[in-house]
C-alpha cells in the first residue's frame, strides 16, 4: 500500500495540507492523488468510528455465518452480491472453513435482525443454513480501542 493510502487508512480526517507535509509532497499533488484514488474506487469512502455509549446508540448488531450453494457460472459472487445489497447488511465476506459467507448486519432491535434473517436471508434460493451471533459489547472497532468503564481489578485494603 502506498504511503498516502496508508495514512488515510489510519486516519481519514487528516487534511491534504497535513498529508503533504508528512509525505514531503506539494499539497496540490496530494489532493490530485486523493481524487484519482476516489475516481478509480481505490478509496470507497470515509468513516468516523463512534463510541455508541456516548451518542446513545441502540443498534443491534449480529454476525451471521451463511452456508450457500455456489451458482453455476457465478460461483459465490452472485449470491454474495445479492445478500450484500440488503440495507441491513453492513459487511459481507467470502470465508474459508465451515461456512461460506460472513455477514454483518445491523437493526434497530433484536426483532428487526431476526426478521431479516428469517424472512430475507434464509429464504434466498441457494442459502443452505445460517448461524446468527449477536454482538454484546464492543472493545475494539476498526483498530480503535473503545473506551469503557474502567474496573478496579484489585480488592480495596481495609484496616
C-alpha positions as CSV (number, residue, x, y, z in Angstrom):
1,X,0.0,0.0,0.0
2,X,1.4,3.4,-0.9
3,X,2.2,5.9,1.9
4,X,-0.7,8.2,1.2
5,X,-3.3,5.4,1.3
6,X,-1.7,4.0,4.5
7,X,-2.0,7.4,6.2
8,X,-5.6,7.9,5.1
9,X,-6.5,4.3,6.1
10,X,-5.1,5.0,9.7
11,X,-6.8,8.5,9.9
12,X,-9.1,9.7,7.1
13,X,-9.6,13.1,8.8
14,X,-6.0,14.3,8.1
15,X,-6.2,17.3,5.8
16,X,-4.3,17.4,2.4
17,X,-2.0,20.1,3.8
18,X,-1.0,17.9,6.7
19,X,-0.6,14.9,4.4
20,X,1.6,16.9,2.1
21,X,3.9,17.8,4.9
22,X,4.0,14.2,6.2
23,X,4.8,12.9,2.7
24,X,7.1,15.8,1.7
25,X,5.0,16.5,-1.4
26,X,3.1,19.5,-2.7
27,X,-0.4,19.8,-1.4
28,X,-1.8,20.0,-4.9
29,X,-0.2,16.7,-5.8
30,X,-1.6,15.0,-2.7
31,X,-5.1,16.4,-3.5
32,X,-4.8,15.1,-7.1
33,X,-3.7,11.7,-5.8
34,X,-6.7,11.5,-3.4
35,X,-9.1,12.5,-6.2
36,X,-7.5,9.9,-8.5
37,X,-7.9,7.2,-5.8
38,X,-11.5,8.2,-5.3
39,X,-12.2,8.1,-9.1
40,X,-10.6,4.7,-9.5
41,X,-12.6,3.4,-6.5
42,X,-9.4,2.6,-4.6
43,X,-10.9,4.8,-1.9
44,X,-14.5,3.8,-1.5
45,X,-15.5,6.1,1.3
46,X,-14.6,7.7,4.7
47,X,-16.0,6.8,8.1
48,X,-15.8,8.0,11.6
49,X,-15.6,5.4,14.4
50,X,-18.1,6.4,17.0
51,X,-18.3,5.5,20.7
52,X,-22.0,4.5,20.7
53,X,-22.2,4.7,24.5
54,X,-21.6,8.5,24.2
55,X,-24.2,9.0,21.5
56,X,-26.9,6.7,22.9
57,X,-26.5,4.2,20.1
58,X,-29.0,1.4,20.5
59,X,-28.3,-0.5,17.3
60,X,-28.3,-4.3,17.5
61,X,-25.5,-6.0,15.5
62,X,-25.1,-9.6,14.5
63,X,-22.6,-11.7,12.7
64,X,-24.2,-14.4,10.6
65,X,-22.4,-17.4,9.3
66,X,-24.1,-18.4,6.0
67,X,-23.6,-21.7,4.1
68,X,-24.6,-21.4,0.4
69,X,-24.6,-23.4,-2.7
70,X,-22.5,-21.8,-5.4
71,X,-24.3,-20.9,-8.6
72,X,-23.3,-22.4,-11.9
73,X,-21.4,-19.8,-13.9
74,X,-21.5,-17.3,-11.0
75,X,-19.9,-19.2,-8.1
76,X,-20.3,-17.5,-4.8
77,X,-20.2,-14.0,-6.2
78,X,-23.7,-13.5,-7.5
79,X,-25.3,-14.8,-4.3
80,X,-23.0,-12.8,-2.1
81,X,-23.7,-9.6,-4.1
82,X,-27.5,-10.3,-3.8
83,X,-27.1,-10.7,0.0
84,X,-24.9,-7.6,0.3
85,X,-27.4,-5.4,-1.4
86,X,-29.8,-5.6,1.6
87,X,-29.9,-2.4,3.6
88,X,-29.4,-4.3,6.9
89,X,-26.1,-5.7,5.7
90,X,-23.1,-3.7,6.8
91,X,-20.4,-6.1,5.6
92,X,-20.3,-9.4,3.6
93,X,-17.2,-11.6,3.3
94,X,-16.4,-14.8,1.5
95,X,-14.7,-17.1,4.0
96,X,-12.8,-20.3,4.2
97,X,-13.7,-23.0,6.7
98,X,-17.0,-24.3,7.9
99,X,-19.2,-21.7,6.3
100,X,-19.1,-19.7,3.1
101,X,-20.1,-16.1,3.9
102,X,-19.7,-13.9,7.0
103,X,-22.5,-11.3,7.0
104,X,-22.5,-8.4,9.5
105,X,-26.0,-6.9,9.9
106,X,-27.5,-4.0,12.0
107,X,-31.1,-3.4,13.1
108,X,-32.9,-1.2,15.5
109,X,-33.7,-4.1,17.7
110,X,-33.4,-7.9,18.1
111,X,-36.7,-8.5,16.3
112,X,-35.6,-6.5,13.2
113,X,-32.4,-8.5,12.9
114,X,-34.3,-11.8,13.4
115,X,-36.8,-10.8,10.8
116,X,-34.1,-10.0,8.3
117,X,-32.6,-13.5,8.9
118,X,-35.8,-15.4,8.8
119,X,-37.7,-13.5,6.1
120,X,-35.0,-12.2,3.7
121,X,-31.7,-14.1,4.2
122,X,-32.8,-17.6,4.8
123,X,-35.4,-17.5,2.1
124,X,-32.9,-16.7,-0.7
125,X,-32.5,-19.7,-3.1
126,X,-29.1,-21.1,-2.5
127,X,-28.8,-20.3,1.2
128,X,-28.4,-23.7,2.9
129,X,-28.1,-22.6,6.5
130,X,-27.4,-19.6,8.8
131,X,-26.0,-19.2,12.3
132,X,-26.5,-15.9,14.0
133,X,-24.3,-14.5,16.7
134,X,-25.3,-11.2,18.4
135,X,-22.6,-8.7,19.3
136,X,-23.0,-7.8,23.0
137,X,-20.2,-5.3,23.6
138,X,-17.5,-3.6,21.5
139,X,-14.0,-3.5,22.8
140,X,-12.2,-2.6,19.6
141,X,-13.6,-1.3,16.3
142,X,-11.6,-0.9,13.1
143,X,-8.3,-0.8,15.0
144,X,-9.5,1.6,17.6
145,X,-10.0,0.7,21.3
146,X,-13.4,1.7,22.5
147,X,-13.1,3.3,26.0
148,X,-15.3,1.7,28.5
149,X,-15.8,2.0,32.2
150,X,-12.6,1.2,34.0
151,X,-12.9,-1.5,36.5
152,X,-10.7,-1.8,39.5
153,X,-9.2,-5.3,39.5
154,X,-7.7,-5.2,43.0
155,X,-9.7,-5.5,46.2
156,X,-9.7,-2.5,48.4
157,X,-7.4,-2.8,51.5
158,X,-9.2,-2.1,54.8
159,X,-7.5,-1.7,58.2
